[in-house]
Amino acid sequence: MKKLILLLFIFELFFTQSMGQSVSPFQGGAYQAGLLNIRDLSYFAPDLYFYDYNYWNSSSAYYNQFGKEISSLEIDMSPINPEMGIKTLNLGPQESGYTNMPSIFYVSKFNLFGGKYIAAISPVFLTSNSKMHVYTSDTSVYTSGNSGGFGDLEFMPFGVSWTFNKKVDIAFMFSVYAPTGRYKTGGDDNVGKGYWVYQFQVPTYLYFFEQAMALVVVPTFEVNGKIRDADVRPGSRFTIEYGISQNITPWLEVEILNGHNWQLNDDSGEDVWWKDSELFTKDQCSTVSFGVGFWPWQGRLNARLQYAQDYGVKQGYKSSFLTVSFLFYANLLSNN
């Protein structure tokens, strides 16, 4: 039994980020690089825009602070049983999940600082499933867990978008992720992060061939608040994304996007128990995605399919994503 407890402890220590978060070195920001539909942050007319994003993610590999995949751990079992000595634990993690995020964007008819005012709100529903097979030459342990529910609410109270001769779009966006999702420090069914996240973005677009081609660069900066019921503040994060979108026909679009996400400063607080361990490091991850968009209702309804894959991961899971999203252009304000 003691041996089983130790194996389960190792599982909890290294692989709990999808089973509901506790205070751990895997706390991060709220923004996922590489999942942006390239033209979603550019607006050409004052109106209401309705989005529905559906994400499926999966992972079966964890990478340490050196970017090396961890498939086994050397553990000294002597404190439990001197006859056991050093054992090799082989790890087989499997992570999967689904996220649905409907969003409403408002673009004003009035001018603000020479541009259009933008506001948005995005509730989130998510599920998460985790399985682990931990085994040695004489022991095999399977563990699993799942959680689901409404996650943290994202809202953008302030944004401004500027358009210059249909050649350049620049926007400034300030968003907040409120910790509305279920969270309890140490809980095993959490769906929220348990802390506020403050996000700043500056999407920048360049258009060519009468906007048939769009180049985009989106820097994103996140500041994390302190975790509820724990003296831990996860480090701030920076993301840079860049890509190209090309309209092949009036109803067909293809795009490719690359993104990089870095933790900028160390986790801080009295409850950062991993401060003196190898887990006290700044994580990073890059993601590349490929997408295709259709306009089944020209100018009003857009449907997109996207596949994304992580690479260059340090201290985290390497994941793949499948995204299906829809955009409906209400056309309510433009005709008034």
C-alpha positions in Angstrom: 0.0 0.0 0.0 2.8 2.5 0.8 4.3 1.8 -2.6 1.0 2.5 -4.3 0.6 5.8 -2.3 4.1 6.9 -3.5 3.2 6.2 -7.1 0.0 8.1 -6.8 1.8 11.0 -5.2 4.2 11.2 -8.1 1.3 11.2 -10.5 -0.3 14.1 -8.6 2.9 16.0 -8.5 3.7 15.9 -12.2 0.5 15.4 -14.0 -2.5 17.2 -12.5 -2.9 20.3 -14.6 -6.0 18.9 -16.5 -7.7 17.1 -13.5 -8.5 20.4 -11.8 -5.8 22.7 -10.7 -4.3 22.9 -7.2 -1.4 25.0 -6.1 1.3 23.7 -8.3 4.1 24.8 -10.7 1.7 24.2 -13.6 -0.4 27.3 -13.0 -0.2 29.5 -16.0 -2.0 32.3 -17.8 -5.4 32.1 -19.6 -4.4 32.7 -23.2 -3.5 29.8 -25.5 -1.2 30.7 -28.4 -1.9 29.4 -31.9 -5.7 29.0 -31.6 -6.6 32.4 -33.0 -8.7 32.6 -36.2 -6.6 35.1 -38.0 -9.2 37.6 -39.0 -11.3 37.4 -35.9 -9.8 40.4 -34.2 -10.2 42.7 -37.2 -13.5 44.6 -37.6 -14.7 46.4 -40.7 -18.2 47.5 -39.7 -19.9 48.7 -36.4 -22.2 45.9 -35.3 -22.7 42.8 -33.2 -20.6 39.7 -33.9 -21.5 36.3 -32.5 -18.8 33.6 -32.2 -18.9 30.0 -31.1 -15.6 28.3 -30.5 -15.3 24.5 -29.9 -11.9 23.1 -28.9 -10.9 19.5 -28.5 -7.4 18.9 -27.1 -5.4 15.8 -26.3 -1.9 15.0 -25.1 0.2 12.0 -24.2 3.6 13.5 -23.5 5.0 15.7 -20.8 8.3 17.7 -21.2 10.5 18.9 -18.4 12.3 22.3 -17.9 14.9 21.3 -20.5 12.4 20.4 -23.2 13.0 16.7 -22.8 10.1 14.3 -22.8 9.6 12.5 -19.5 8.5 8.9 -20.0 10.1 7.5 -16.8 11.4 8.6 -13.4 14.1 7.2 -11.2 12.8 7.0 -7.6 14.6 5.9 -4.5 12.2 3.6 -2.7 14.7 3.0 0.2 12.9 5.3 2.7 9.8 3.0 2.3 11.6 -0.3 2.0 15.4 -0.6 2.1 15.2 -3.7 0.0 13.5 -2.0 -2.9 16.4 0.5 -3.7 16.0 2.7 -6.8 13.0 1.9 -9.1 12.3 3.1 -12.6 8.7 4.4 -12.9 7.4 4.2 -16.4 4.8 6.9 -17.1 1.9 6.8 -19.6 -0.1 10.0 -19.3 -3.2 10.6 -21.4 -4.9 14.0 -21.3 -8.0 15.2 -23.2 -10.6 17.8 -22.9 -13.3 19.9 -24.6 -14.0 23.6 -24.4 -17.0 25.6 -25.7 -16.7 29.4 -25.7 -19.6 31.4 -27.1 -18.6 35.1 -27.5 -20.4 38.4 -28.3 -18.4 41.3 -29.7 -19.8 44.8 -30.0 -18.2 47.3 -32.3 -19.5 50.9 -31.9 -20.8 53.3 -34.5 -19.3 56.2 -32.6 -15.6 57.1 -32.7 -13.3 56.9 -29.7 -9.8 58.3 -29.9 -10.2 58.2 -33.7 -11.3 54.5 -33.8 -14.2 52.3 -32.9 -14.9 51.2 -29.4 -15.0 47.4 -28.8 -16.5 45.3 -26.0 -16.9 41.6 -25.6 -18.0 38.9 -23.2 -17.2 35.1 -23.4 -18.5 32.5 -20.9 -16.7 29.2 -21.0 -17.8 25.6 -20.5 -15.2 22.9 -20.4 -14.5 19.2 -19.6 -11.3 17.5 -18.8 -10.2 13.9 -18.6 -7.0 12.4 -17.3 -5.6 8.9 -17.3 -2.2 7.7 -16.1 -0.5 4.3 -16.3 2.5 4.2 -13.8 4.4 0.9 -13.8 7.6 -0.8 -12.8 8.9 -4.2 -13.4 6.7 -5.7 -10.7 3.9 -3.1 -10.2 1.3 -1.5 -12.4 -1.1 1.3 -11.3 -3.9 2.9 -13.4 -5.5 6.2 -12.3 -8.1 8.4 -13.9 -10.1 11.5 -13.2 -12.4 14.0 -14.9 -14.0 17.3 -14.2 -16.3 19.7 -16.0 -18.5 22.8 -15.7 -18.5 26.5 -16.4 -15.1 28.0 -16.2 -13.7 31.5 -15.8 -15.6 34.3 -17.5 -13.6 36.4 -20.0 -14.8 39.9 -20.7 -13.3 42.8 -22.6 -14.6 46.1 -21.1 -12.4 48.3 -23.2 -11.0 48.1 -26.7 -10.3 50.5 -29.6 -9.8 49.5 -33.3 -8.4 51.8 -36.0 -8.6 51.2 -39.7 -6.4 53.1 -42.2 -7.5 53.1 -45.8 -8.4 49.4 -45.7 -4.7 48.7 -45.7 -3.9 48.5 -42.0 -5.9 47.6 -38.9 -4.6 48.2 -35.4 -6.4 47.6 -32.1 -5.8 47.9 -28.4 -7.7 45.4 -26.2 -7.9 45.1 -22.5 -9.5 41.9 -21.2 -10.1 40.3 -17.8 -10.6 36.7 -16.9 -12.7 36.5 -13.7 -12.3 33.4 -11.5 -16.0 32.4 -11.7 -15.2 28.7 -12.4 -15.4 26.1 -9.6 -12.1 26.2 -7.7 -10.9 25.1 -4.3 -7.2 25.0 -3.4 -6.2 21.3 -3.4 -9.4 20.2 -5.0 -9.5 17.5 -7.6 -12.5 18.7 -9.7 -11.6 22.3 -10.3 -12.5 23.9 -13.7 -11.4 27.5 -12.9 -8.0 28.8 -12.1 -8.9 30.5 -8.9 -7.2 33.8 -9.7 -7.8 36.9 -11.9 -5.9 37.4 -15.2 -5.5 40.8 -16.8 -4.7 40.7 -20.5 -3.4 43.3 -23.0 -3.4 42.8 -26.7 -2.4 44.8 -29.8 -3.6 43.0 -32.9 -2.0 44.5 -36.1 -3.1 43.7 -39.6 -1.6 44.4 -43.0 -3.8 43.8 -46.1 -2.9 43.2 -49.7 -4.8 42.6 -53.0 -7.9 44.4 -51.8 -7.9 42.6 -48.5 -7.8 39.2 -50.1 -4.5 38.6 -48.1 -4.0 39.5 -44.5 -0.8 39.4 -42.4 -1.3 39.6 -38.7 0.9 40.1 -35.6 -0.7 39.8 -32.2 1.4 40.5 -29.0 -0.4 39.5 -25.8 0.7 40.3 -22.2 -0.9 38.7 -19.2 -0.6 39.7 -15.5 -1.9 37.0 -13.0 -3.4 37.7 -9.7 -2.9 35.7 -6.5 -4.5 32.3 -6.2 -7.6 32.2 -4.0 -6.9 30.7 -0.5 -3.1 30.4 -1.2 -0.2 32.8 -1.1 0.9 32.1 -4.7 1.0 34.5 -7.6 1.8 32.8 -11.0 4.3 34.6 -13.1 3.3 37.0 -15.9 3.3 35.8 -19.5 4.0 37.1 -23.0 2.7 35.7 -26.2 3.5 36.6 -29.8 1.5 35.3 -32.7 2.0 35.9 -36.5 0.3 34.4 -39.5 -1.2 34.8 -43.0 -4.7 34.5 -44.3 -5.5 34.2 -48.0 -8.9 34.2 -49.6 -8.8 31.7 -52.4 -12.4 32.5 -53.6 -15.0 34.8 -52.1 -16.3 31.9 -50.0 -13.0 30.0 -49.2 -10.1 31.1 -47.0 -6.9 29.3 -45.9 -4.6 30.4 -43.1 -1.5 29.5 -41.1 -0.6 30.8 -37.7 2.4 30.4 -35.4 2.6 31.4 -31.7 5.1 31.5 -28.9 4.2 31.8 -25.2 6.7 32.4 -22.4 6.5 32.8 -18.6 8.3 36.1 -17.9 8.9 36.0 -14.1 9.0 33.4 -11.4 6.0 32.3 -9.4 6.0 34.1 -6.1 4.5 33.8 -2.6 5.0 31.9 0.7 3.1 28.8 -0.6 5.4 28.2 -3.6 6.6 24.9 -2.3 8.5 24.1 -5.5 10.9 27.1 -5.1 13.9 24.9 -4.3 13.1 22.1 -6.8 13.8 21.6 -10.5 10.2 22.6 -11.1 11.0 26.2 -10.2 11.5 27.3 -13.8 9.9 29.5 -16.4 7.8 27.4 -18.8 7.3 28.0 -22.5 5.5 26.6 -25.4 5.1 27.2 -29.2 2.1 26.3 -31.3 1.5 26.2 -35.1 -1.9 25.9 -36.6 -3.5 25.4 -40.0 -7.1 26.5 -40.8 -9.7 26.7 -43.5 -12.7 29.0 -43.5 -16.0 28.8 -45.4 -18.7 31.4 -46.0 -21.9 29.3 -46.5 -23.9 32.6 -46.1 -21.7 35.2 -47.8 -20.8 38.1 -45.6 -23.0 36.9 -42.7 -22.0 33.4 -41.5 -18.4 31.9 -41.4 -17.4 28.4 -40.4 -13.8 27.4 -39.7 -11.9 24.2 -39.1 -8.4 24.4 -37.6 -5.7 21.9 -36.4 -3.0 23.0 -34.1 0.1 21.3 -32.6 2.5 22.3 -29.8 6.2 22.2 -30.2 9.2 23.5 -28.2 7.5 22.7 -24.9 9.3 23.2 -21.6 7.6 22.1 -18.3 4.3 21.2 -19.7 2.2 18.9 -21.9 2.7 18.8 -25.6 -0.9 19.0 -26.9 -2.8 18.9 -30.2 -6.0 20.8 -30.8 -8.9 20.5 -33.2 -11.1 23.6 -33.5 -14.5 24.2 -35.1 -15.8 27.7 -34.9 -18.6 29.8 -36.3 -19.0 33.6 -36.8 -22.4 35.2 -37.3 -22.5 38.9 -38.4 -25.7 40.3 -37.1 -25.9 43.3 -39.5 -28.0 45.3 -37.1 -26.2 48.5 -36.7 -24.8 49.0 -40.2 -28.2 49.7 -41.7 -29.3 52.2 -39.1 
